[in-house]
């Protein structure tokens, strides 16, 4: 892979970023080129401002339904057992209203205006829900404009299978797995959404699903994904949610 500008690894929450970063840090001596391991605040747009138009991008992503469920319960646990990040005041209010991802998704289309308002508030309050794919990748148009700068992207469910190729595209042609790679995993399998709850989520998060479909297509073009068509239902197929 020819070198361009700065190579930036975005960290989209609840997409296996902690796992990937632990592997990269463990193999820092094998890096073939400098790599910016960016924080959750980094986006497609602000990396353009910070590193210039020739910056290159890599990231992992995840089906929006899976990511919604994982994000809700991760913040409900305050990041435990891997981390410990206390709720913000807004998150505390959100979790007083909703004690399950199912209830939050259903409330998006509740008859009562108060329930719908509380659901919208929760989506803007809960950290990993407000910092979603649309937050990090902006829009389909923005993705299309930066497509040539994306050197690696992979769905979390495919990451282990494509890991050697993914890392090679970052300049890491040889690597050793750490003894205990960091996996921000739930302590137990998470409940799936009902069809009604997922349908409500899809309508509310339409942009999220459209961006997901687009990055899946990019991953396929890069050879970092198995063939896939459309936003299918993939909840619970990857084991404990990360």
Secondary structure as the mmCIF struct_conf table of DSSP 4:
data_model
#
loop_
_struct_conf.conf_type_id
_struct_conf.id
_struct_conf.beg_label_comp_id
_struct_conf.beg_label_asym_id
_struct_conf.beg_label_seq_id
_struct_conf.end_label_comp_id
_struct_conf.end_label_asym_id
_struct_conf.end_label_seq_id
BEND BEND1 UNK A 5 UNK A 5
STRN STRN1 UNK A 7 UNK A 9
TURN_TY1_P TURN_TY1_P1 UNK A 13 UNK A 14
BEND BEND2 UNK A 15 UNK A 16
HELX_RH_AL_P HELX_RH_AL_P1 UNK A 17 UNK A 26
TURN_TY1_P TURN_TY1_P2 UNK A 27 UNK A 27
HELX_RH_3T_P HELX_RH_3T_P1 UNK A 28 UNK A 30
BEND BEND3 UNK A 32 UNK A 33
STRN STRN2 UNK A 36 UNK A 37
TURN_TY1_P TURN_TY1_P3 UNK A 40 UNK A 41
HELX_RH_AL_P HELX_RH_AL_P2 UNK A 44 UNK A 51
TURN_TY1_P TURN_TY1_P4 UNK A 53 UNK A 54
STRN STRN3 UNK A 56 UNK A 61
HELX_RH_AL_P HELX_RH_AL_P3 UNK A 64 UNK A 76
TURN_TY1_P TURN_TY1_P5 UNK A 77 UNK A 82
HELX_LH_PP_P HELX_LH_PP_P1 UNK A 86 UNK A 88
HELX_RH_AL_P HELX_RH_AL_P4 UNK A 89 UNK A 97
BEND BEND4 UNK A 99 UNK A 100
HELX_RH_AL_P HELX_RH_AL_P5 UNK A 101 UNK A 107
TURN_TY1_P TURN_TY1_P6 UNK A 108 UNK A 109
BEND BEND5 UNK A 111 UNK A 112
HELX_RH_AL_P HELX_RH_AL_P6 UNK A 113 UNK A 125
BEND BEND6 UNK A 126 UNK A 126
HELX_RH_AL_P HELX_RH_AL_P7 UNK A 127 UNK A 130
BEND BEND7 UNK A 131 UNK A 131
HELX_RH_AL_P HELX_RH_AL_P8 UNK A 133 UNK A 137
HELX_RH_AL_P HELX_RH_AL_P9 UNK A 140 UNK A 146
HELX_RH_3T_P HELX_RH_3T_P2 UNK A 147 UNK A 149
STRN STRN4 UNK A 150 UNK A 155
HELX_RH_3T_P HELX_RH_3T_P3 UNK A 156 UNK A 158
HELX_RH_AL_P HELX_RH_AL_P10 UNK A 159 UNK A 169
TURN_TY1_P TURN_TY1_P7 UNK A 170 UNK A 171
BEND BEND8 UNK A 174 UNK A 174
TURN_TY1_P TURN_TY1_P8 UNK A 179 UNK A 180
BEND BEND9 UNK A 187 UNK A 188
HELX_LH_PP_P HELX_LH_PP_P2 UNK A 189 UNK A 194
HELX_RH_AL_P HELX_RH_AL_P11 UNK A 195 UNK A 204
TURN_TY1_P TURN_TY1_P9 UNK A 205 UNK A 205
HELX_RH_AL_P HELX_RH_AL_P12 UNK A 206 UNK A 221
TURN_TY1_P TURN_TY1_P10 UNK A 222 UNK A 223
BEND BEND10 UNK A 225 UNK A 225
BEND BEND11 UNK A 230 UNK A 231
TURN_TY1_P TURN_TY1_P11 UNK A 235 UNK A 238
BEND BEND12 UNK A 239 UNK A 240
#
